[in-house]
């Protein structure tokens, strides 16, 4: 049943995400207990297993063609990973369509077809990245490699939408308003 599928997919989170990471309300599953970023291989394992889990469904969402509570359970962590992991390790991009095709598709579908998420929940990547520069959110200080990889953060915040993106987002807001 769909109910069991949702429960099982949501529970897979605890089997896939790093269990030995330092707790944090804004940078969860990123740092070890010493405040250093987890190894690249740990993140790659999480992303590969998540991609495989998404690939096991018959659609872009965790439970197939429909957006469910399983997607809601996963989205805050995957959204942050998409923004934060490239700051830690070179070549680590959760949205890489070649390496993580199902995860990339899920991110795009969440942002373009789920109005409540796209309009009211989704954060800006630069906000997720800025958390990494603040002490007290799991990092025990700012690892220099993170700061170096965030040099273009200001450029990203000044980005201007294309006409296509603006129209898509306007349509999502209209759909959200009508629900």
Secondary structure, DSSP 8 states (H G I E B T S, - for coil): -HHHHHHHHHHHHHHHS-TTS---SSSTTSB-TTS-B--HHHHHHHHHHHHHHHHTSSSSBTTBSS--HHHHHHHHHHHHHHHHHHHHSTT--TT-TTT-HHHHHHHHHHHHH-HHIIIII---HHHHHHHTTSTTSSSSS--HHHHHHTTTHHHHHT----HHHHHHHHHHHHHHHT-
